[in-house]
Amino acid sequence: MSQPQPDPRLDVRGAVDLSSLGRPTAPPPGEPGGAPAAGGNVVDVTTETFGDVVELSARVPVVVLMWLPTDDAVARFGTALGAVVDRYEGRMLLARADVEAHPQIAAAFQVQGVPSVVALISGQPVPLFQGILDDEQVGGVLDQVLQAAEANGVTGRLDAEGGAADDDVAAEPEPEPLPPLHQKAYDAIDAGDLEGAIAAYTQALREDPRDAAASAGLANVRLLARTATMELGAVRAAAAERPADLQAQLDVADLDLAGGKVDDALGRLVELLPSLDADGKETVRTRLVEYFEILGPEDPRVGPARRALANALY
């Protein structure tokens, strides 16, 4: 599927590091002085109910806010984000996840600080930004999310209770079943078996080397597998201390891409190429090609990066 292209802005002003949770400076949502209670186009999700919003993202794009509702600044941003989402009149849903109460959700998205915002379109996560943006900036990002959703056929509308409206449900055709190996890969990902997903996508490519969806799926799962046990601070420290260490630079580029800092990830590896020997250049070329698969050919950043790669190699 094509991906939305909001410029991911890592604006750490107002962001709370997850290592310093537990600063109760605001009442819980729904109480006087706190953020509004969930309702309408806003839902609160738990580890148990998160699968429901993933399914709903096939009808409308879901904006997932990882937040700490008892932190005053984060609570105020959550209130403002809900108001911006309401302007779309049911064409998207805001799902709020309390990272202190449900750390598994934050871990799934590799969130390092709050607030962090990710979109879900047909079940596919798209990192948007971390930190506090103003209403105009948020609106610009969400406009692009809506455009990407429409480009991928996600054009439903929520009813007053936050569910998919009946006419939208009736109008949506049943999705075609996935090819067996693709379904096997999805099932493996759901079960946390990334090696199984890699094996399924690899077999799909053996059977059809032109299977673009399998190629993109394989690149995505490999990225997930590489970053699953990484610790952001340690990886960044290693990259800063050892700028000539190829593996250290590959690791931080992986985390940048997974966190939505696409330009940083691509630029880091392209700039590294002139200093590498032939084997190192091939390693970086292979990693960049994987990134291109993940981003998709429609991403406007892929073309310039491909040209920069070619210039560096030839």
C-alpha positions as CSV (number, residue, x, y, z in Angstrom):
1,M,0.0,0.0,0.0
2,S,1.2,3.6,-0.5
3,Q,2.2,5.4,2.7
4,P,1.3,8.9,3.9
5,Q,4.3,11.2,3.7
6,P,4.0,13.7,6.6
7,D,7.4,15.0,7.4
8,P,8.2,13.2,10.6
9,R,9.1,15.9,13.1
10,L,10.9,14.7,16.2
11,D,10.0,17.7,18.3
12,V,11.2,16.8,21.8
13,R,9.9,20.0,23.4
14,G,7.3,18.9,25.7
15,A,8.1,15.2,25.3
16,V,8.4,13.1,28.5
17,D,11.0,10.4,28.5
18,L,9.5,7.0,29.3
19,S,12.2,6.4,31.9
20,S,10.7,9.2,34.0
21,L,7.1,8.2,34.1
22,G,5.0,8.8,37.2
23,R,4.5,12.6,37.4
24,P,0.8,13.0,38.4
25,T,0.3,16.7,37.6
26,A,-3.1,16.5,36.1
27,P,-6.3,14.7,37.0
28,P,-7.3,11.6,35.1
29,P,-9.4,12.1,31.9
30,G,-13.0,13.1,32.5
31,E,-12.3,14.7,35.9
32,P,-12.2,18.5,36.3
33,G,-8.9,19.9,35.1
34,G,-8.0,16.8,33.2
35,A,-8.4,15.8,29.5
36,P,-11.9,15.1,28.3
37,A,-13.2,11.6,28.7
38,A,-13.3,9.4,25.6
39,G,-16.3,9.6,23.4
40,G,-17.4,10.2,19.8
41,N,-14.2,10.2,17.6
42,V,-11.9,9.5,20.6
43,V,-11.5,6.1,22.3
44,D,-9.2,4.9,25.0
45,V,-7.5,1.6,24.2
46,T,-5.9,-1.1,26.3
47,T,-3.7,-4.1,25.3
48,E,-6.8,-6.2,25.1
49,T,-8.8,-3.8,22.9
50,F,-6.1,-2.6,20.7
51,G,-6.9,-5.3,18.1
52,D,-10.3,-3.7,17.7
53,V,-8.9,-0.4,16.5
54,V,-6.5,-2.2,14.2
55,E,-9.5,-3.8,12.5
56,L,-11.3,-0.5,12.4
57,S,-8.4,1.1,10.6
58,A,-9.6,-0.8,7.5
59,R,-12.6,1.5,7.6
60,V,-11.2,4.8,8.8
61,P,-7.6,5.9,9.5
62,V,-6.8,5.6,13.2
63,V,-4.5,8.1,14.9
64,V,-2.9,6.5,17.9
65,L,-1.7,8.8,20.7
66,M,0.7,7.2,23.1
67,W,0.4,9.5,26.1
68,L,0.7,9.9,29.9
69,P,-2.7,11.4,30.8
70,T,-1.6,12.5,34.3
71,D,1.2,14.7,32.9
72,D,-0.3,18.2,32.6
73,A,1.4,19.2,29.3
74,V,0.7,15.8,27.7
75,A,-2.9,15.9,28.8
76,R,-3.4,19.3,27.3
77,F,-1.9,18.1,24.0
78,G,-4.2,15.1,24.1
79,T,-7.1,17.5,24.5
80,A,-6.0,19.6,21.6
81,L,-5.3,16.6,19.4
82,G,-8.8,15.3,20.1
83,A,-10.3,18.7,19.0
84,V,-8.3,18.6,15.8
85,V,-9.5,15.0,15.0
86,D,-13.1,16.1,15.7
87,R,-12.8,18.6,12.8
88,Y,-12.7,15.7,10.4
89,E,-16.3,14.8,11.3
90,G,-15.8,11.1,11.7
91,R,-13.4,10.5,8.9
92,M,-10.7,9.4,11.4
93,L,-10.5,8.0,14.9
94,L,-8.2,9.1,17.8
95,A,-7.1,6.1,19.9
96,R,-5.4,7.1,23.2
97,A,-3.1,4.6,24.8
98,D,-1.8,5.2,28.4
99,V,1.8,4.0,28.2
100,E,2.1,3.7,31.9
101,A,-1.0,1.4,32.2
102,H,-0.3,-0.4,28.9
103,P,3.4,-0.5,28.3
104,Q,3.0,-3.3,25.7
105,I,1.5,-0.9,23.3
106,A,4.3,1.6,23.6
107,A,6.8,-1.3,23.2
108,A,5.1,-2.5,20.1
109,F,5.7,0.9,18.5
110,Q,9.2,1.3,20.1
111,V,8.1,4.5,21.7
112,Q,10.8,6.3,23.7
113,G,8.8,9.3,24.9
114,V,5.4,10.8,25.1
115,P,3.4,12.1,23.5
116,S,4.1,10.0,20.4
117,V,1.7,9.7,17.5
118,V,1.3,6.9,14.9
119,A,-1.3,6.4,12.2
120,L,-2.9,3.0,11.4
121,I,-4.2,2.6,7.8
122,S,-5.6,-0.8,7.0
123,G,-3.6,-2.2,9.9
124,Q,-0.3,-0.7,8.7
125,P,1.5,1.6,11.2
126,V,2.9,4.9,9.9
127,P,5.0,6.9,12.4
128,L,4.0,10.5,12.5
129,F,5.8,12.5,15.2
130,Q,6.9,12.6,18.8
131,G,6.5,15.7,21.0
132,I,4.0,18.5,21.1
133,L,3.0,20.3,17.9
134,D,0.6,23.2,17.5
135,D,-2.9,22.8,16.0
136,E,-1.8,24.0,12.5
137,Q,1.1,21.5,12.4
138,V,-1.1,18.7,13.6
139,G,-3.7,19.5,11.0
140,G,-1.1,19.5,8.2
141,V,0.0,16.0,9.3
142,L,-3.5,14.6,9.6
143,D,-4.5,16.0,6.2
144,Q,-1.8,13.9,4.7
145,V,-2.9,10.9,6.7
146,L,-6.4,11.3,5.3
147,Q,-5.1,11.7,1.7
148,A,-3.0,8.5,2.1
149,A,-6.0,6.7,3.6
150,E,-8.2,7.7,0.6
151,A,-5.5,6.6,-1.8
152,N,-5.7,3.2,-0.2
153,G,-9.4,2.9,-0.3
154,V,-9.9,3.7,3.4
155,T,-12.8,6.1,3.1
156,G,-15.3,5.2,5.8
157,R,-16.9,7.4,8.4
158,L,-17.6,6.9,12.1
159,D,-21.1,7.1,13.6
160,A,-21.9,9.1,16.7
161,E,-20.7,6.3,18.9
162,G,-17.3,6.1,17.2
163,G,-18.0,2.9,15.3
164,A,-18.1,2.5,11.5
165,A,-21.3,3.9,10.1
166,D,-23.7,1.3,8.7
167,D,-23.7,2.8,5.2
168,D,-19.9,2.7,5.2
169,V,-19.8,-0.9,6.4
170,A,-22.3,-1.9,3.7
171,A,-20.4,-0.1,1.0
172,E,-17.1,-1.7,1.8
173,P,-16.5,-4.9,-0.2
174,E,-15.1,-7.9,1.7
175,P,-11.3,-7.8,1.4
176,E,-9.9,-10.4,-0.9
177,P,-8.1,-13.2,1.0
178,L,-4.3,-12.9,1.1
179,P,-2.2,-15.4,-0.8
180,P,-1.5,-18.4,1.5
181,L,2.2,-17.5,2.3
182,H,1.3,-13.8,2.9
183,Q,-1.4,-15.0,5.3
184,K,1.1,-17.3,7.0
185,A,3.4,-14.3,7.4
186,Y,0.7,-12.1,8.9
187,D,-0.3,-14.8,11.3
188,A,3.3,-15.3,12.4
189,I,3.7,-11.5,13.0
190,D,0.5,-11.6,15.1
191,A,2.0,-14.4,17.1
192,G,5.3,-12.6,17.6
193,D,7.1,-15.1,15.4
194,L,9.2,-12.8,13.2
195,E,11.5,-15.6,12.0
196,G,8.4,-17.5,10.8
197,A,7.2,-14.4,9.0
198,I,10.6,-14.0,7.3
199,A,10.5,-17.6,6.2
200,A,7.0,-17.2,4.8
201,Y,7.9,-14.1,2.8
202,T,11.1,-15.6,1.6
203,Q,9.3,-18.7,0.3
204,A,6.8,-16.4,-1.4
205,L,9.7,-14.7,-3.2
206,R,11.2,-18.0,-4.2
207,E,7.9,-18.9,-5.9
208,D,7.5,-15.5,-7.5
209,P,10.5,-13.2,-7.5
210,R,8.3,-10.3,-8.8
211,D,6.0,-10.4,-5.7
212,A,6.4,-6.8,-4.7
213,A,4.1,-7.2,-1.6
214,A,6.2,-10.0,-0.3
215,S,9.4,-8.1,-0.9
216,A,8.1,-5.1,1.0
217,G,6.8,-7.4,3.7
218,L,10.1,-9.1,4.1
219,A,12.0,-5.8,4.4
220,N,9.6,-4.6,7.0
221,V,9.8,-7.8,9.1
222,R,13.6,-7.8,8.9
223,L,13.6,-4.3,10.2
224,L,11.4,-5.3,13.1
225,A,13.6,-8.2,13.9
226,R,16.8,-6.1,13.8
227,T,15.4,-3.4,16.1
228,A,13.3,-5.6,18.5
229,T,16.0,-5.7,21.2
230,M,17.7,-2.4,20.5
231,E,17.9,0.3,23.2
232,L,17.7,3.7,21.6
233,G,20.1,5.5,24.0
234,A,22.8,2.8,23.8
235,V,22.6,2.6,20.0
236,R,22.9,6.4,19.5
237,A,25.8,6.6,22.0
238,A,27.6,3.8,20.1
239,A,27.1,5.6,16.7
240,A,28.3,8.9,18.1
241,E,31.4,7.3,19.7
242,R,32.3,5.2,16.7
243,P,31.5,7.1,13.5
244,A,33.6,4.8,11.4
245,D,31.9,1.6,12.8
246,L,29.6,0.4,10.0
247,Q,27.4,-1.8,12.2
248,A,26.9,1.1,14.7
249,Q,25.8,3.4,11.9
250,L,23.5,0.7,10.4
251,D,21.9,0.2,13.8
252,V,21.1,3.8,14.3
253,A,19.8,4.1,10.8
254,D,17.4,1.2,11.4
255,L,16.1,2.9,14.5
256,D,15.7,6.2,12.7
257,L,13.7,4.6,9.9
258,A,11.5,2.6,12.4
259,G,10.9,5.9,14.3
260,G,9.9,7.9,11.2
261,K,13.1,9.8,10.8
262,V,13.4,8.7,7.2
263,D,15.6,11.5,5.9
264,D,18.1,10.9,8.7
265,A,18.2,7.2,8.0
266,L,18.7,7.6,4.3
267,G,21.2,10.5,4.6
268,R,23.3,8.7,7.2
269,L,23.9,5.7,5.0
270,V,24.4,7.6,1.8
271,E,27.0,9.9,3.4
272,L,28.8,6.9,4.8
273,L,29.4,5.2,1.4
274,P,32.5,7.1,0.2
275,S,34.5,6.0,3.2
276,L,33.8,2.3,2.8
277,D,35.5,-0.5,1.1
278,A,33.8,-2.6,-1.6
279,D,32.2,-5.0,1.0
280,G,31.0,-2.2,3.1
281,K,29.5,-0.4,0.2
282,E,27.6,-3.6,-0.8
283,T,26.3,-3.9,2.8
284,V,25.0,-0.4,2.8
285,R,23.6,-0.7,-0.8
286,T,21.6,-3.8,0.3
287,R,20.3,-2.0,3.4
288,L,19.2,1.0,1.5
289,V,17.4,-1.1,-1.1
290,E,15.5,-2.7,1.9
291,Y,14.6,0.8,3.0
292,F,13.3,1.7,-0.5
293,E,11.1,-1.5,-0.4
294,I,9.7,-0.4,3.0
295,L,8.9,3.1,1.9
296,G,7.5,2.2,-1.5
297,P,8.2,3.7,-4.9
298,E,5.6,6.5,-4.4
299,D,7.5,8.0,-1.5
300,P,9.1,11.2,-2.8
301,R,12.2,10.6,-0.7
302,V,13.1,7.3,-2.5
303,G,14.0,8.8,-5.9
304,P,16.6,11.3,-4.6
305,A,18.0,8.7,-2.3
306,R,18.3,6.2,-5.2
307,R,20.1,8.8,-7.3
308,A,22.5,9.6,-4.4
309,L,23.2,5.9,-3.9
310,A,24.0,5.5,-7.6
311,N,26.3,8.6,-7.6
312,A,28.1,7.3,-4.6
313,L,28.6,3.9,-6.0
314,Y,29.4,4.7,-9.7
